[in-house]
Amino acid sequence: MARSFLKPIIILVGAAFLTGTLFLSQLLINSSPTFTRLENIHGIRFPETNGQIDVTEKLAHLDIELSEPVFAQELVLKINFIPLETEELYVGVRENSFWLSYPWQQIFPGEVDLIIPLTDKLQDTDRTIDLMFLAGPKAGLANPDLKNQDTTHWQLVSLTASVRPAIPTLPQIKNYLASLLKRERPL
């Protein structure tokens, strides 16, 4: 009878030890991620004018290359943009393999500081994460024909990113472990 109670306790202690060890190891890593140039969903870069990137489509993304796993990390972004012909702008980091699995956060013109927990986000095998911008109302995502919506034009003035340690929540830890099990492996 005592053995039936012992197994869950051992699993819980082991998981807590593993989580603590991984988190403490992340404290020793301090890096600034690199990222690709902002492009549309077809991989075509947006033009640059006077050091500012002109975005003229509803969806724009870039890859952020991390030097460490996403576990127990958070992304700190500084974004400065000018809306021009765009009423709303949202940003998100991809959560899973579905191409629009981004928990969106609205950002406002000027310089914005944004913190995004990374533990439960999708990290490709090359250690990149996908950052996506969505111009216009989030309701536009319900319409798969994003081309036929109002005119979009905004300028990305600057974008900086850093990664710092963060204590993950239990659901984030579960999602991280599940993503490791489901991750596609090269043949």
C-alpha positions as CSV (number, residue, x, y, z in Angstrom):
1,M,0.0,0.0,0.0
2,A,2.8,2.4,0.8
3,R,4.4,1.7,-2.5
4,S,1.3,3.1,-4.4
5,F,1.8,6.5,-2.7
6,L,5.6,6.4,-3.1
7,K,5.6,6.4,-6.9
8,P,3.8,9.8,-7.4
9,I,5.9,11.4,-4.7
10,I,9.1,10.2,-6.4
11,I,7.9,11.5,-9.8
12,L,7.0,14.8,-8.3
13,V,10.3,15.2,-6.5
14,G,12.2,14.2,-9.6
15,A,10.2,16.7,-11.8
16,A,10.8,19.5,-9.2
17,F,14.6,18.7,-9.1
18,L,14.8,18.6,-12.9
19,T,12.9,21.9,-13.2
20,G,15.1,23.5,-10.5
21,T,18.3,22.3,-12.1
22,L,17.2,23.6,-15.6
23,F,16.1,26.9,-14.2
24,L,19.4,27.4,-12.3
25,S,21.4,26.5,-15.4
26,Q,19.5,29.1,-17.3
27,L,20.6,31.8,-14.8
28,L,24.2,31.2,-16.0
29,I,23.3,31.9,-19.6
30,N,23.0,35.5,-20.7
31,S,22.6,36.2,-24.3
32,S,21.2,38.6,-26.8
33,P,19.3,36.8,-29.5
34,T,19.8,37.5,-33.2
35,F,16.9,37.8,-35.7
36,T,16.2,37.8,-39.4
37,R,14.9,40.8,-41.3
38,L,11.1,41.3,-41.2
39,E,9.4,39.6,-44.1
40,N,6.0,38.6,-45.3
41,I,4.6,35.1,-44.9
42,H,6.0,34.1,-48.3
43,G,9.6,35.0,-47.2
44,I,9.9,38.3,-49.1
45,R,11.6,41.0,-47.2
46,F,9.8,44.3,-46.7
47,P,11.7,47.4,-48.2
48,E,13.6,49.7,-46.0
49,T,13.4,53.5,-46.2
50,N,15.7,55.7,-44.1
51,G,16.5,52.9,-41.7
52,Q,12.8,52.1,-41.2
53,I,11.1,49.0,-42.6
54,D,7.9,49.7,-44.6
55,V,5.3,46.9,-43.9
56,T,2.4,46.8,-46.3
57,E,0.8,43.4,-45.6
58,K,-1.4,42.2,-42.7
59,L,1.1,39.6,-41.5
60,A,4.8,40.1,-41.1
61,H,7.3,37.8,-39.3
62,L,10.9,37.2,-38.4
63,D,12.8,34.4,-36.8
64,I,14.6,35.0,-33.5
65,E,17.6,32.7,-33.0
66,L,18.3,31.8,-29.4
67,S,21.5,30.3,-28.1
68,E,19.6,28.4,-25.4
69,P,16.4,26.3,-25.0
70,V,13.2,28.3,-24.3
71,F,12.7,26.5,-21.0
72,A,12.6,29.0,-18.1
73,Q,13.1,32.0,-20.4
74,E,11.2,35.1,-21.3
75,L,11.7,37.3,-24.3
76,V,12.0,41.1,-23.7
77,L,11.2,43.1,-26.8
78,K,11.5,46.9,-27.4
79,I,9.5,47.8,-30.4
80,N,9.1,51.2,-31.9
81,F,6.7,51.6,-34.8
82,I,4.7,54.3,-36.7
83,P,1.1,53.1,-37.6
84,L,0.6,55.2,-40.8
85,E,-2.4,53.4,-42.4
86,T,-2.8,50.7,-39.7
87,E,-5.3,51.1,-36.9
88,E,-4.2,48.2,-34.7
89,L,-0.9,46.2,-34.4
90,Y,-0.5,42.9,-32.6
91,V,2.6,40.8,-31.9
92,G,3.0,37.2,-30.8
93,V,5.3,34.2,-30.6
94,R,4.2,30.9,-32.1
95,E,3.0,28.4,-29.6
96,N,2.6,25.2,-31.6
97,S,2.8,23.7,-35.1
98,F,-0.5,25.4,-36.3
99,W,0.7,28.3,-38.5
100,L,-1.5,30.8,-36.6
101,S,-1.0,29.7,-33.0
102,Y,0.1,33.1,-31.7
103,P,-1.2,34.5,-28.4
104,W,-1.6,38.1,-29.6
105,Q,-0.7,41.2,-27.6
106,Q,-1.8,44.6,-28.9
107,I,1.0,47.2,-29.1
108,F,0.6,50.9,-29.5
109,P,2.6,53.5,-31.5
110,G,5.9,54.7,-30.1
111,E,8.4,52.7,-28.1
112,V,6.8,49.6,-26.5
113,D,8.4,47.2,-24.0
114,L,6.9,43.8,-24.2
115,I,7.7,40.6,-22.2
116,I,6.7,37.2,-23.6
117,P,7.2,34.0,-21.6
118,L,9.0,31.4,-23.8
119,T,8.7,28.1,-22.0
120,D,5.5,27.1,-23.7
121,K,6.4,28.5,-27.2
122,L,7.4,26.5,-30.2
123,Q,11.2,26.4,-30.7
124,D,12.4,24.8,-33.9
125,T,15.3,22.4,-33.9
126,D,17.6,25.2,-35.1
127,R,16.7,27.0,-31.9
128,T,14.6,29.7,-33.6
129,I,11.2,31.0,-32.5
130,D,8.8,32.8,-34.8
131,L,7.7,36.4,-34.0
132,M,4.7,37.5,-36.0
133,F,3.1,41.0,-36.4
134,L,-0.6,41.3,-37.3
135,A,-1.9,44.6,-38.6
136,G,-5.6,45.3,-38.2
137,P,-8.2,43.8,-35.9
138,K,-7.6,40.3,-34.6
139,A,-11.1,39.4,-35.9
140,G,-9.4,39.6,-39.4
141,L,-7.9,36.2,-38.6
142,A,-11.3,34.6,-38.9
143,N,-11.3,35.6,-42.5
144,P,-8.7,33.4,-44.3
145,D,-8.6,35.9,-47.2
146,L,-6.3,38.5,-45.5
147,K,-5.6,40.2,-48.9
148,N,-9.0,41.6,-49.3
149,Q,-9.1,43.7,-46.1
150,D,-8.3,47.4,-45.7
151,T,-5.0,48.9,-46.7
152,T,-2.1,48.2,-44.4
153,H,1.0,50.4,-44.0
154,W,3.1,50.8,-40.9
155,Q,6.8,51.3,-40.3
156,L,9.1,49.4,-37.9
157,V,11.4,52.1,-36.6
158,S,13.4,49.8,-34.3
159,L,13.3,46.3,-32.7
160,T,15.6,45.0,-30.0
161,A,15.3,41.7,-28.1
162,S,16.9,40.1,-25.1
163,V,16.3,36.9,-23.2
164,R,16.3,36.5,-19.5
165,P,15.5,33.7,-17.0
166,A,11.9,33.4,-15.8
167,I,10.2,31.0,-13.5
168,P,7.7,29.0,-15.6
169,T,4.2,28.1,-14.5
170,L,3.1,24.5,-14.2
171,P,1.0,24.6,-17.4
172,Q,4.0,26.1,-19.3
173,I,6.2,23.2,-18.0
174,K,3.6,20.6,-19.1
175,N,3.4,22.2,-22.6
176,Y,7.2,22.4,-22.8
177,L,7.6,18.7,-22.0
178,A,4.7,17.8,-24.4
179,S,6.4,19.8,-27.2
180,L,9.7,17.8,-26.6
181,L,7.8,14.5,-27.1
182,K,5.9,15.7,-30.2
183,R,8.8,17.5,-31.9
184,E,9.5,16.4,-35.4
185,R,12.9,14.8,-35.8
186,P,15.0,14.8,-39.0
187,L,15.1,11.5,-40.8
